[in-house]
């Protein structure tokens, strides 16, 4: 599992990891019992501080999304509440609001911005092409 880490983003790296894991769990990509890569493996792969990864994992453990298993490391917790469409929409809303603000600042007509968004939804991600 690789995370999409943007080191130039104003969003802290630990928050990027937390948000991505929440979305993966909400979408069903991560299921109860799934093992997460070790803190060391994530830190080495992304060339980031291990404490950053540890902070993200610890936050998710405290909220019950992850569980620490002796000998296995972190796994997705067994008791996961089902994510509703409303929960998923709430996760997506901040990114859409930021994109809408950027489209307005660029002077893009709504129809053009929506067409671009639809194109992005239907095109394979850069990440999928490189994995």
Backbone as CSV, one residue per row, in Angstrom:
resi,resn,N_x,N_y,N_z,CA_x,CA_y,CA_z,C_x,C_y,C_z
1,UNK,0.847,-1.174,0.000,0.000,0.000,0.000,0.891,1.235,0.000
2,UNK,0.663,2.070,-0.977,1.395,3.325,-1.050,0.429,4.472,-0.843
3,UNK,0.905,5.474,-0.154,0.101,6.663,0.059,0.480,7.708,-0.972
4,UNK,-0.455,8.574,-1.277,-0.201,9.677,-2.185,0.183,10.875,-1.317
5,UNK,1.479,11.045,-1.096,1.992,12.088,-0.212,2.457,13.275,-1.047
6,UNK,1.913,14.430,-0.740,2.322,15.665,-1.417,3.112,16.498,-0.420
7,UNK,4.434,16.444,-0.513,5.278,17.150,0.455,5.163,18.662,0.330
8,UNK,4.693,19.153,-0.815,4.533,20.590,-0.995,3.152,21.087,-0.564
9,UNK,2.279,20.168,-0.172,0.924,20.539,0.247,0.959,21.246,1.598
10,UNK,0.035,22.194,1.806,-0.049,22.811,3.127,-0.647,21.863,4.174
11,UNK,-1.223,20.760,3.719,-1.777,19.766,4.635,-0.628,18.934,5.192
12,UNK,-0.515,18.853,6.532,0.577,18.064,7.115,0.558,16.612,6.609
13,UNK,1.736,16.038,6.496,1.845,14.680,5.962,1.065,13.680,6.805
14,UNK,1.119,13.796,8.138,0.378,12.839,8.965,-1.114,12.934,8.665
15,UNK,-1.607,14.154,8.397,-3.029,14.361,8.094,-3.374,13.750,6.740
16,UNK,-2.456,13.829,5.776,-2.674,13.207,4.469,-2.833,11.695,4.630
17,UNK,-1.995,11.091,5.466,-2.072,9.641,5.701,-3.384,9.297,6.393
18,UNK,-3.733,10.040,7.430,-4.980,9.802,8.170,-6.172,9.879,7.223
19,UNK,-6.241,10.940,6.443,-7.382,11.136,5.542,-7.469,10.029,4.500
20,UNK,-6.324,9.621,3.956,-6.338,8.554,2.944,-6.791,7.227,3.543
21,UNK,-6.329,6.917,4.743,-6.752,5.666,5.377,-8.243,5.698,5.709
22,UNK,-8.743,6.835,6.156,-10.189,6.960,6.424,-10.987,6.711,5.150
23,UNK,-10.546,7.312,4.053,-11.266,7.139,2.783,-11.199,5.697,2.302
24,UNK,-10.036,5.058,2.442,-9.907,3.662,2.004,-10.803,2.741,2.832
25,UNK,-10.915,3.024,4.119,-11.802,2.220,4.972,-13.261,2.482,4.616
26,UNK,-13.606,3.745,4.379,-14.988,4.099,4.047,-15.427,3.478,2.728
27,UNK,-14.496,3.364,1.788,-14.837,2.827,0.468,-14.807,1.299,0.431
28,UNK,-14.272,0.687,1.484,-14.178,-0.773,1.491,-12.874,-1.297,0.917
29,UNK,-11.979,-0.399,0.491,-10.674,-0.848,-0.004,-9.872,-1.501,1.114
30,UNK,-10.077,-1.002,2.344,-9.470,-1.613,3.525,-10.592,-2.282,4.313
31,UNK,-10.386,-3.531,4.640,-11.391,-4.303,5.358,-10.870,-4.675,6.742
32,UNK,-11.775,-4.938,7.689,-11.331,-5.349,9.021,-10.338,-6.506,8.944
33,UNK,-9.244,-6.356,9.677,-8.207,-7.386,9.701,-7.086,-7.150,8.702
34,UNK,-7.286,-6.260,7.741,-6.221,-5.970,6.770,-5.020,-5.370,7.500
35,UNK,-3.844,-5.859,7.161,-2.613,-5.349,7.767,-2.158,-4.093,7.044
36,UNK,-1.640,-3.153,7.807,-1.049,-1.946,7.241,0.454,-2.134,7.178
37,UNK,1.104,-1.446,6.234,2.563,-1.547,6.198,3.147,-0.959,7.475
38,UNK,4.305,-1.427,7.845,4.938,-0.947,9.067,5.282,0.531,8.951
39,UNK,5.420,1.157,10.099,5.817,2.563,10.153,7.122,2.747,9.394
40,UNK,8.056,1.880,9.645,9.372,1.979,9.002,9.254,1.849,7.482
41,UNK,8.452,0.895,7.011,8.308,0.687,5.572,7.696,1.913,4.889
42,UNK,6.660,2.489,5.496,6.022,3.673,4.919,7.003,4.842,4.910
43,UNK,7.696,5.031,6.033,8.647,6.144,6.142,9.755,6.019,5.099
44,UNK,10.294,4.815,4.924,11.365,4.623,3.948,10.860,4.826,2.526
45,UNK,9.693,4.267,2.220,9.156,4.362,0.862,8.918,5.812,0.440
46,UNK,8.423,6.614,1.377,8.075,7.996,1.059,9.138,9.008,1.502
47,UNK,10.230,8.509,2.067,11.313,9.374,2.558,10.777,10.434,3.520
48,UNK,10.025,9.956,4.518,9.480,10.852,5.544,9.887,10.336,6.917
49,UNK,9.715,11.162,7.920,10.084,10.806,9.286,9.147,9.713,9.819
50,UNK,9.699,8.652,10.398,8.857,7.597,10.964,7.870,8.109,12.024
51,UNK,8.241,9.161,12.746,7.334,9.706,13.761,6.067,10.276,13.119
52,UNK,6.175,10.737,11.903,5.015,11.257,11.179,4.014,10.133,10.918
53,UNK,4.516,9.001,10.454,3.662,7.842,10.180,3.086,7.313,11.489
54,UNK,3.929,7.236,12.514,3.489,6.757,13.823,2.366,7.634,14.373
55,UNK,2.484,8.936,14.196,1.447,9.864,14.662,0.126,9.590,13.951
56,UNK,0.170,9.382,12.650,-1.045,9.098,11.882,-1.687,7.790,12.351
57,UNK,-0.887,6.737,12.481,-1.406,5.451,12.924,-1.988,5.560,14.333
58,UNK,-1.292,6.268,15.218,-1.771,6.414,16.604,-3.096,7.167,16.667
59,UNK,-3.239,8.202,15.850,-4.510,8.939,15.821,-5.656,8.030,15.400
60,UNK,-5.417,7.213,14.379,-6.460,6.324,13.890,-6.729,5.180,14.868
61,UNK,-5.719,4.784,15.607,-5.925,3.780,16.649,-6.794,4.367,17.760
62,UNK,-6.534,5.612,18.145,-7.298,6.264,19.212,-8.768,6.437,18.827
63,UNK,-9.038,6.642,17.546,-10.434,6.801,17.137,-11.099,5.472,16.784
64,UNK,-10.332,4.373,16.845,-10.921,3.054,16.660,-10.886,2.506,15.254
65,UNK,-10.273,3.218,14.325,-10.193,2.720,12.953,-9.135,1.626,12.818
66,UNK,-8.029,1.775,13.557,-6.943,0.800,13.521,-6.796,0.137,14.884
67,UNK,-6.209,-1.047,14.869,-5.916,-1.761,16.116,-4.497,-2.305,16.025
68,UNK,-3.821,-2.305,17.160,-2.456,-2.820,17.222,-2.551,-4.293,17.602
69,UNK,-1.966,-5.152,16.787,-1.986,-6.592,17.053,-0.570,-7.067,17.306
70,UNK,-0.398,-7.743,18.421,0.919,-8.252,18.793,1.458,-9.155,17.683
71,UNK,2.639,-8.810,17.209,3.288,-9.611,16.173,2.857,-9.263,14.757
72,UNK,1.773,-8.517,14.605,1.295,-8.171,13.270,1.442,-6.693,12.951
73,UNK,1.592,-5.881,13.950,1.602,-4.441,13.722,0.178,-3.921,13.672
74,UNK,-0.045,-2.901,12.879,-1.364,-2.273,12.793,-2.244,-2.990,11.782
75,UNK,-3.493,-3.174,12.172,-4.492,-3.749,11.283,-5.746,-2.882,11.355
76,UNK,-6.585,-3.013,10.357,-7.874,-2.320,10.390,-8.715,-2.994,11.466
77,UNK,-9.311,-2.193,12.329,-10.083,-2.711,13.458,-11.287,-3.513,12.975
78,UNK,-11.699,-4.461,13.800,-12.812,-5.340,13.449,-14.154,-4.611,13.419
79,UNK,-14.400,-3.780,14.381,-15.698,-3.112,14.485,-15.675,-1.805,13.715
80,UNK,-15.990,-1.877,12.439,-16.029,-0.687,11.603,-17.468,-0.309,11.319
81,UNK,-17.860,0.914,11.675,-19.204,1.333,11.305,-19.288,1.489,9.785
82,UNK,-20.407,1.097,9.231,-20.587,1.223,7.784,-20.654,2.696,7.414
83,UNK,-19.945,3.050,6.375,-19.972,4.428,5.908,-21.171,4.617,4.990
84,UNK,-21.941,5.630,5.277,-23.093,5.940,4.443,-22.650,6.822,3.285
85,UNK,-23.523,6.983,2.333,-23.238,7.885,1.221,-23.021,9.298,1.750
86,UNK,-23.739,9.658,2.795,-23.593,10.987,3.400,-22.208,11.142,4.024
87,UNK,-21.704,10.089,4.689,-20.355,10.134,5.273,-19.302,10.322,4.182
88,UNK,-19.468,9.576,3.100,-18.500,9.671,1.997,-18.544,11.054,1.359
89,UNK,-19.747,11.592,1.189,-19.885,12.932,0.612,-19.221,13.966,1.514
90,UNK,-19.342,13.796,2.833,-18.722,14.729,3.770,-17.195,14.685,3.667
91,UNK,-16.645,13.521,3.353,-15.194,13.404,3.181,-14.734,14.097,1.900
92,UNK,-15.569,14.072,0.880,-15.210,14.641,-0.415,-15.444,16.155,-0.468
93,UNK,-16.380,16.647,0.309,-16.797,18.042,0.226,-15.654,19.065,0.333
94,UNK,-14.718,18.934,1.283,-13.647,19.948,1.358,-12.826,20.057,0.071
95,UNK,-12.543,18.934,-0.566,-11.768,18.964,-1.808,-12.586,19.612,-2.928
96,UNK,-13.884,19.330,-2.960,-14.731,19.938,-3.988,-14.871,21.441,-3.773
97,UNK,-14.980,21.857,-2.516,-15.066,23.287,-2.222,-13.786,24.008,-2.664
98,UNK,-12.637,23.380,-2.405,-11.363,23.977,-2.820,-11.276,24.040,-4.343
99,UNK,-11.714,22.982,-5.023,-11.690,22.969,-6.482,-12.643,24.017,-7.046
100,UNK,-13.812,24.171,-6.424,-14.778,25.173,-6.887,-14.209,26.581,-6.727
101,UNK,-13.553,26.830,-5.611,-12.949,28.140,-5.392,-11.869,28.409,-6.442
102,UNK,-11.059,27.411,-6.734,-10.003,27.568,-7.726,-10.611,27.826,-9.112
103,UNK,-11.687,27.114,-9.462,-12.342,27.313,-10.761,-12.889,28.736,-10.871
104,UNK,-13.490,29.237,-9.785,-14.006,30.609,-9.790,-12.862,31.609,-9.955
105,UNK,-11.762,31.377,-9.247,-10.615,32.280,-9.337,-10.020,32.296,-10.743
106,UNK,-10.070,31.153,-11.408,-9.549,31.058,-12.770,-10.553,31.560,-13.809
107,UNK,-11.777,31.823,-13.364,-12.808,32.309,-14.268,-13.374,31.234,-15.176
108,UNK,-13.276,29.969,-14.762,-13.828,28.888,-15.571,-15.348,28.861,-15.426
109,UNK,-16.059,28.724,-16.521,-17.511,28.576,-16.420,-17.841,27.253,-15.718
110,UNK,-18.929,27.211,-14.961,-19.287,25.980,-14.244,-19.339,24.735,-15.139
111,UNK,-19.881,24.883,-16.341,-19.982,23.713,-17.231,-18.602,23.168,-17.582
112,UNK,-17.646,24.053,-17.791,-16.283,23.616,-18.123,-15.626,22.946,-16.915
113,UNK,-15.827,23.512,-15.734,-15.272,22.920,-14.515,-15.884,21.536,-14.268
114,UNK,-17.173,21.419,-14.478,-17.836,20.116,-14.298,-17.333,19.094,-15.318
115,UNK,-17.110,19.536,-16.551,-16.581,18.632,-17.581,-15.182,18.146,-17.200
116,UNK,-14.368,19.050,-16.654,-13.028,18.656,-16.208,-13.107,17.646,-15.065
117,UNK,-14.028,17.897,-14.139,-14.190,16.971,-13.013,-14.636,15.597,-13.510
118,UNK,-15.579,15.584,-14.439,-16.047,14.305,-14.983,-14.912,13.575,-15.697
119,UNK,-14.096,14.321,-16.428,-12.943,13.716,-17.098,-12.006,13.074,-16.068
120,UNK,-11.747,13.796,-14.969,-10.870,13.272,-13.906,-11.451,12.016,-13.271
121,UNK,-12.762,11.989,-13.110,-13.408,10.808,-12.527,-13.252,9.583,-13.431
122,UNK,-13.312,9.796,-14.731,-13.300,8.683,-15.680,-11.908,8.277,-16.144
123,UNK,-10.929,9.152,-15.964,-9.564,8.844,-16.399,-8.842,8.051,-15.313
124,UNK,-7.995,7.102,-15.699,-7.211,6.408,-14.675,-6.281,7.404,-13.995
125,UNK,-6.098,7.224,-12.697,-5.238,8.151,-11.961,-3.784,7.931,-12.334
126,UNK,-2.983,8.952,-12.123,-1.534,8.832,-12.360,-0.958,7.727,-11.505
127,UNK,-1.478,7.607,-10.280,-1.000,6.595,-9.332,-1.230,5.192,-9.903
128,UNK,-2.425,4.951,-10.498,-2.748,3.638,-11.069,-1.824,3.300,-12.217
129,UNK,-1.404,4.311,-12.970,-0.528,4.074,-14.113,0.899,3.740,-13.704
130,UNK,1.286,4.131,-12.483,2.654,3.894,-12.048,2.811,2.694,-11.127
131,UNK,1.741,2.107,-10.669,1.833,0.962,-9.747,1.915,-0.350,-10.465
